[in-house]
Amino acid sequence: MAEEQLVTFSLGTEEFGVDIMRVQEIIRIPPITRVPKAPSYVEGVINLRGNVIPVISLRSRFGMTRVDETDLSRIIVLQVQTKVFGIRVDAVTEVLRLDSEAIEPPPQVALGMDSQFIRGVGKIGERLLILLDLTHIMGGEISHEFSS
């Protein structure tokens, strides 16, 4: 039986998952440098051991209200194809394995979010986990501005 290993995180009351193979590391929030004229969901860039990495606010990307940073706030550094970028999340919750059979395609009305960001919904007992399609999170705009 096929299974996926996921890193799960929360944004407010929702729980999300990303493929662990895309995750380079999880870091506390460092100082973020704003970038003029960047899309609203781009918080700015960070310096990660000499590499400049764009940081996406998933709350802004998904049209959720902004919240203040807490001790649990993290940046998940991801690599999608050749792009390395960070997503800012409220808290990283766990690493888990999910059987492929427990993953359903996204519902038509995709939870008020743009369905292009969602590749499926995972069921873990009573919990629902929104599985993100990371190829669209960055958006086409950024890949030109921050090409590596």
N, C-alpha and C positions, 0 to 999 in steps of 0.2 A: 504494500500500500504506500502510495506516495505521500510525503508530508513536506511541509514548509517550516523553516525555522524563522521566527519573526522577533523583531524588537518591538515591544508595544509601548505606547505613550499616551498621555491624556492631553486633551485641550478642553478645559471646562469639564463637563460631565461625559463627554464622548471619549471613547477609547479607539485608538488607531494602531495599525501595524504596518511595518515595512520589512521587506526581505532583509534578513541579517547579512546576506552576502553583499548588500549595497552599503552597509554601515561600516565606515572606517573607524570611527570612534565617537564617544559621547563625552562632551566637555561641559564644564560650568560656563556661564556666560561671561566672556571677556569684554573689554571695552569694544564697542562697535563704532566704526567710523562711517558716518553717513555719506552717501554718494549722491551728488547733485543730479537731478533729473532722472533718478532711477524710478522704476515703477513703485507704487505705494506699498506693495507687499515686500519690497526689498528693504530690509532694515539698514543695510550697509554692508561693510566688509570687515573681516577680522584678519589678524595676522596669526596664522597657526604655524609655528616653527618656520617662519620665513616665507610661507605661502600665503598669498592674499586670497581669501575665500569669501564669496558672497553669502550673506545670511538672509534667508527667506522667513518672514513671519507667517507661519501657517494660519494664525488667527486672521491676519489681514487677507491672506490669499483666499481663505474660505469665507470672508465676510463676517467674521465673528468680532465681538467687541474686544478691544485691547484690554489687557490686565497688567498690573504691575508685576515685575519680576519677583519671584520668591526664592527661597533656598532650594526649592525643588526644580526651578526652571533650568533647562538644559538646551544645548545645541547638539543635534545629532548631525555629525559630519558624514555625508553620503557621497558615493561615487556612482554616477549614472552615465554609462558610456564613457566618454573622456572627461566629463564635467565633474568637478568636485565642488560641493556647496554644502551649506549648513541649513538645517531647518530648526527654528526656535519652537520649543514645545513647553507646555506647562510642567510636565513631569514625565520621566521615563519610568514605566511601571515594571516590566519584566521581559525576560526572553522566554519564548515558549515554542513548542512544536504544535503544528496544527495539521490534521489530516486533510489532504486535498478534498476529500469528500465532504468536509465540514464547511467548504467555501462555496458560496452561492454568487451568481452574477449580481451586480448592483441593481437595486430596485429602480423602476422607471423614474419615480420621483426620488431622486437620490438625496434624501435627507436634507434638502434645502441647499445642497452644495452642487457645484457644477459636476456632473457625473463623469466628466473627462478625468477627474482626479481620483476616481474610485475604480479599482479593478475587481472588487468583490466585497462580500461581507462574510466574515468568519463567525461560526457559532461555537462557543465554548460553554457548554452547559446553558445557563440562562443569559450569559453575556454575549453581546454582539460586538464584533471587532471590525472596524472599517479598514479595509486593506487599500493602501494608497498606490496609485499608478504614478510612480515618481518621474516618468518621462515628461509629464505635463506640468509638474509642480513649478519647475524653473520657468516655463513659458519661453516662447520663441525670442522675446525681446532681449532677455539676458544673455542668451547663448552668444549673441554677437558682441555685446558690451564686455563680457567677462570671459571671452574665449581663452582657453588655456594654451 
